[in-house]
Amino acid sequence: MKEELLEPILRKIRISKIRKYIPKDCILCDIGCGFNAEFLLNISNYISKGYGFDKKIDSKRINNIYIQNAEITDNIPLKDESVDCVTLLAVLEHLNNPTKVLSECFRILKFGGVLILTTPSPFSKPILEFLAFKLKIVSSVEIADHKHYYSKKELVKILKCAGFKNIETHSFEFGLNNLAVAFKGEDT
């Protein structure tokens, strides 16, 4: 599958922003891992085990990475408290029921585990639409599928509804994207 010009660049920026939050030798679950699970494969030497779920990928195992074709809107096919880290990189904006998916992330995280997500902010909507539909350098299919653009305040609210208490948010790319890091555990 051929990607539009800016897609690999934007993915590298997202990964560079979240990498420092990923615990070394953790068990990581990447929700919406994409058609080639590039993020998981790139960090496979840093983590002990990785699970990737996406409806656009063929199920397979590559060393310590387990990739499964799955629709994750109702159930993430992992046991309760089975992973140390969950990532959703540019996924939340595509979900019809994000609270359900975030609750599933909370369920599969071990106590003290971390959820890391990125999502475009409301400021990015006209820019992304211009880049997708006029310049055609980001995926028009992906941008057309965006259901909602989240502010940092909205992210905190939805994460609290899913059970997370200790939440931090940051902006990057000049405020066009948001990063949320949420821990399963007590308030700090």
C-alpha positions as CSV (number, residue, x, y, z in Angstrom):
1,M,0.0,0.0,0.0
2,K,1.5,3.3,-1.1
3,E,1.4,6.2,1.4
4,E,0.9,9.9,0.6
5,L,4.1,12.0,0.8
6,L,3.7,13.4,4.4
7,E,2.3,10.2,6.1
8,P,5.8,8.7,7.0
9,I,7.1,12.0,8.2
10,L,4.0,12.6,10.4
11,R,4.3,9.1,11.8
12,K,8.0,9.7,12.7
13,I,7.1,12.9,14.5
14,R,4.4,11.1,16.6
15,I,6.8,8.3,17.5
16,S,9.5,10.7,18.5
17,K,7.1,12.4,20.9
18,I,5.9,9.2,22.6
19,R,9.0,7.1,22.7
20,K,10.3,8.5,26.1
21,Y,7.1,7.4,27.8
22,I,7.4,3.7,26.8
23,P,8.9,1.6,29.6
24,K,11.9,-0.5,28.6
25,D,11.3,-4.3,28.3
26,C,7.5,-3.8,28.7
27,I,4.7,-5.7,27.1
28,L,3.1,-3.2,24.8
29,C,-0.2,-3.2,22.9
30,D,-0.6,-0.9,19.9
31,I,-4.2,-0.3,19.0
32,G,-4.7,0.7,15.4
33,C,-1.1,-0.4,14.5
34,G,-1.7,0.3,10.8
35,F,-1.3,-1.9,7.7
36,N,2.4,-2.6,8.3
37,A,2.7,-2.3,12.1
38,E,5.8,-0.2,11.5
39,F,5.9,1.4,15.0
40,L,5.9,-2.1,16.7
41,L,8.5,-3.5,14.4
42,N,10.7,-0.4,15.0
43,I,10.6,-0.8,18.8
44,S,10.7,-4.6,18.9
45,N,14.2,-4.6,20.4
46,Y,13.2,-2.2,23.1
47,I,10.1,-4.1,24.4
48,S,9.8,-7.6,25.6
49,K,6.6,-8.4,23.7
50,G,4.3,-6.4,21.4
51,Y,0.7,-6.8,20.3
52,G,-0.8,-4.9,17.4
53,F,-4.4,-4.8,16.4
54,D,-5.9,-3.3,13.3
55,K,-8.6,-4.1,10.8
56,K,-6.2,-3.2,7.9
57,I,-3.5,-5.8,8.7
58,D,-2.9,-9.5,8.1
59,S,-2.5,-11.6,11.3
60,K,1.1,-12.8,11.8
61,R,4.0,-13.1,14.3
62,I,7.4,-11.5,13.7
63,N,9.7,-12.5,16.5
64,N,8.3,-10.9,19.7
65,I,5.6,-9.0,17.8
66,Y,2.1,-10.5,17.5
67,I,-0.1,-8.8,15.0
68,Q,-3.8,-9.5,14.6
69,N,-6.4,-8.4,12.2
70,A,-9.1,-7.3,14.6
71,E,-11.9,-4.7,14.9
72,I,-11.1,-3.2,18.3
73,T,-14.3,-1.1,18.8
74,D,-15.9,-3.6,21.2
75,N,-13.2,-5.8,22.7
76,I,-9.4,-5.9,22.7
77,P,-8.6,-9.6,22.5
78,L,-6.2,-9.6,25.5
79,K,-6.7,-10.7,29.1
80,D,-7.3,-8.2,32.0
81,E,-4.2,-6.5,33.3
82,S,-1.9,-8.2,30.7
83,V,0.1,-5.3,29.3
84,D,2.4,-2.6,30.7
85,C,1.8,0.0,28.0
86,V,-1.0,0.7,25.4
87,T,-0.5,3.1,22.5
88,L,-3.1,4.7,20.2
89,L,-1.2,6.8,17.7
90,A,-3.6,8.9,15.6
91,V,-6.5,6.5,16.3
92,L,-8.9,8.2,18.7
93,E,-10.2,10.6,16.1
94,H,-11.4,7.6,14.0
95,L,-13.5,6.0,16.7
96,N,-17.3,6.1,17.0
97,N,-17.2,5.1,20.7
98,P,-13.8,6.2,22.0
99,T,-14.8,5.8,25.7
100,K,-15.5,2.1,25.1
101,V,-12.1,1.6,23.5
102,L,-10.3,3.6,26.2
103,S,-12.2,1.5,28.9
104,E,-10.8,-1.6,27.1
105,C,-7.3,-0.1,27.3
106,F,-7.8,0.5,31.0
107,R,-9.0,-3.1,31.4
108,I,-5.9,-4.7,29.7
109,L,-3.4,-2.4,31.5
110,K,-1.6,-3.7,34.6
111,F,-1.8,-1.5,37.7
112,G,0.8,1.3,37.2
113,G,0.6,0.8,33.4
114,V,0.6,3.7,30.9
115,L,-1.6,4.6,28.0
116,I,0.0,6.9,25.4
117,L,-2.1,8.5,22.7
118,T,-1.8,11.1,20.1
119,T,-4.7,12.8,18.3
120,P,-5.1,15.9,16.1
121,S,-6.4,19.0,17.9
122,P,-9.3,21.1,16.6
123,F,-6.9,23.6,15.1
124,S,-5.6,21.0,12.7
125,K,-8.9,20.2,11.0
126,P,-8.7,22.8,8.2
127,I,-5.0,22.2,7.7
128,L,-5.4,18.5,7.4
129,E,-8.3,18.8,5.1
130,F,-6.3,21.2,2.9
131,L,-3.3,18.8,2.8
132,A,-5.6,15.8,2.1
133,F,-8.2,17.1,-0.3
134,K,-6.3,20.0,-2.1
135,L,-2.6,19.1,-2.0
136,K,-3.2,15.3,-1.7
137,I,0.0,14.8,0.5
138,V,-1.8,13.2,3.4
139,S,-4.4,10.4,3.2
140,S,-7.8,11.8,2.1
141,V,-9.4,8.5,3.2
142,E,-8.0,8.8,6.7
143,I,-8.9,12.5,7.1
144,A,-12.4,11.9,5.8
145,D,-12.8,9.2,8.4
146,H,-12.1,11.6,11.3
147,K,-15.1,11.7,13.7
148,H,-13.8,14.3,16.2
149,Y,-10.8,16.5,16.9
150,Y,-10.0,16.6,20.6
151,S,-8.9,19.4,22.8
152,K,-6.6,18.7,25.7
153,K,-9.6,19.3,28.0
154,E,-11.7,16.8,26.1
155,L,-9.0,14.2,26.3
156,V,-8.7,14.5,30.1
157,K,-12.5,14.2,30.4
158,I,-12.8,11.1,28.2
159,L,-9.8,9.5,29.9
160,K,-11.3,10.0,33.3
161,C,-14.6,8.5,32.1
162,A,-12.5,5.4,31.1
163,G,-11.1,5.1,34.6
164,F,-7.7,6.9,34.3
165,K,-6.8,9.3,37.1
166,N,-3.2,10.5,36.6
167,I,-3.3,12.2,33.2
168,E,-0.9,14.6,31.6
169,T,-1.4,16.3,28.2
170,H,1.0,18.1,25.8
171,S,0.7,19.7,22.4
172,F,3.2,19.3,19.6
173,E,3.5,20.4,15.9
174,F,2.7,24.0,16.9
175,G,-0.5,22.9,18.8
176,L,-1.9,20.9,15.8
177,N,-1.6,17.6,17.7
178,N,-2.2,16.5,21.3
179,L,-0.4,13.9,23.3
180,A,-2.0,12.3,26.4
181,V,-0.2,10.1,28.9
182,A,-2.5,8.4,31.4
183,F,-1.6,5.9,34.1
184,K,-3.7,3.2,35.6
185,G,-3.4,3.6,39.4
186,E,-3.8,6.1,42.2
187,D,-3.7,9.9,41.8
188,T,-0.3,11.4,42.2
